[in-house]
Amino acid sequence: MLAREHGSVLLITKGSIDDCNTRHAQGGIAAAISEDDSPALHFQDTIAASAGLYDKKAVQILTQEAPDRIADLVRFGVPFDTTNGEIALTREAAHSIPRILHAGGDATGAQIENTLSRQLKQAQIPLLEHCLATKIILENGFVRGVETFDTLTQGHQQFACRFLILATGGAGQLFKFTTNPEVATGDGVALAYRAGAELVDMEFFQFHPTALHLPGVEPFLISEAVRGEGGILRNNTGEAFMKKYTPQAEMAPRDIVARSIVSEMGRTNTNHVYLDVTHLPARITAARFPQIYRYCLEHGLDIQQEMIPVAPAAHYMIGGIRVNTWGETSITGLFATGEVACTGVHGANRLASNSLLEVLVFGKRVIERSLIKPAPKSITRRQKDLFVTIPMRSGNTTVLPSRSAMQQLLWENVGIVRNSSGLEEAAVTLADWQNHLAAPNDRPSWELLNLISSGRLMAESALIRTESRGAHYREDYTAVKKSWDKHIVIQKSDSV
């Protein structure tokens, strides 16, 4: 809506306007809006969770501008939950105090997405649905347009532009178990990489500790806020096990909780643990988590009476297209925002409920920057970062490339716990598949190409980083190394 005030806008999406990760965000959005909170405290919590790789300036911007962006949402009509006339706040893991706003209990993302979609339609902004971007058109290093593939008519079309903003979301469909919808196929990362943009921190992918684990049921996110409200993780004997792994117990950062659950599942030879909310008042469970309560009830599980079987699942792409604090990429005229972009605010491990906030803060800054003429310079390189290109590889795998085969490969070898042999196998296999893929001619084949490309970038980055840090854990290099206080930046070479 802000962009429309300053020029013509065309919104292109490969599915419908409602197909996005935002809709599935349950927990809420973090902002220091209470009298007991401050941007400085929000800043401290964010960097504490980041495992040392945060961008200080970006985190300062995120936490300082958060209250104003919440005010914007209120003006747009997002119906945040209230208590006694004030916006209700809850606490999530690794936050020192309650600062999470929510709407519709555990339907925050859906409420935000519905509100903004309604504003979009009222503003009559041109929208092109079922249209997949396949190529960024460049001229002398500047963005000049985008090429698209119509998934309904199978036709190709080009659109000219002065600025191109990628807001394509994440890549949870890389993995066998994920909380992400079907559309999260790494399209923006692959698109930007093919155009020659710099990518960064691709080895850091966050696995949510608690996704519903029921036979025959797709993983369903059980919000971080459930633990924030007092939910307890128990093993198959009913033991509350988290204090064995960390003094923070259920309120530890996500990477620690996810690995603790994996360890406990291995120790007890099970494929899930339990999240127990049966001790909470029934009215809190039903009112605070209506979506989770209803979904579980529809699948025969009454969480007021029974413990919730859960296991980790792929959730959030921390790395992505490298941008500065204005959303600029290394290609002039190309911007990125949201999960597809890497602003540096999350470091190596995202603090819960900072993702919705990130896209609000930096999305607005993208529009502000695009108003500067001539086009602003792109990002500058940091000396200590490691700049690499993906090596040429060849293999002879007999498995045909498919989404299910790729998801199994990534889950086993580039998942929560990694090692050199598994990462090498994944990198070689993905390269072989990449070399033998037929030219894409429909949406599934384009998505498979983008997934394999994004998965290979992740595997290669994880192989290079010989340490464990945040969401990247290697059982063959378990320590955090000071020498790795830097980012891995990948850019396509002319030969690949």
C-alpha angles and dihedrals in degrees: 000000000000091000091052090060090065105038148325118321133192120190115205123190130173093221131014123316089256095057104100145108091248091072090059097050105116109169103061143237126300123229136147099241103132126091090243093053136067139184087250092059091045087051092053093050091048096052092042089061094043098077092229102299099099125128104236097206093048093050091049091053092047096051098038096049095042098093092051092050090051088053088053091055091049090052090049088054106255104164102224114190115259139200119203090346096309129101108269117237131199135183129245133188117300093010110118094213138011108286104137116118117204138185127206089005101275097002098085097128093047092050092050093045093048092049095049093044089054090050089049092055093045090052089051093227110176110257127192110195129190090026120127121205108229106169139021110222113222134187120188090340095309128111111251103166150315134262118220141193118216105222092201102046097024088229128142125225139172127218124195120221144167093217131021120201118196113207098156100138129225142314108247090140087075087084136063092232118040142149090216125104123247093267095065097098105136093256097150095047092051092044093051092044092053088051092053100255120150118256124198141191093010091154091068112086120157122227115202109230097219123048120150110264112199126145111264094005123113114242109274122195116252100199125245085234090070088069089041089059092051107281113158126213113226134178126230092281092053095254117148097230109173097092088062088066105035138003088232089063112181092359096062120116116283097255092056094046092048094050091044090055091048090050092048092048089052092047093050095036094236135126096225146022130211135256108209122206097150090108092059120093109270092232091060094050095050097039099041097041107028096151094050092043093050095043093051091045090053088057095049099265122120103196091194088065105022135048117251115243107225141172134175120275135182108274121156138021105223096182125055142120109002112243137167126231090284095053093253118149128205088271115077112243094018117110132178132194139172125023094339090062128071109214095166095244094115099045109187096333127032119231110233117269095010093108100073087045092051095057092048095050099041095034089062091047090053090060092045091052094048089062092066113098131239098035109274122247117267126246123305123232123250113226098222095052120104112239114199143165124217111261124240109257137179131192141164105226114166094205113101115234111259136148093251093048091048093048091051092048094050094044093053100039109023099032135103095315119034140181139182099261094049094046091048091051091050094047093049094045094047091048090051091050090047090053094050102041115121117235107281115251105168140028097272093051093047090050092049090052091050093046094050091047092049092044092052092051089052095047093047092049092048090050091053096050103077098189140064117253131157112313092359109082124174119186089204093053105031099162130086108241124209088213088065095058087120142082129255109229119194127196130173115257123217090249098054 
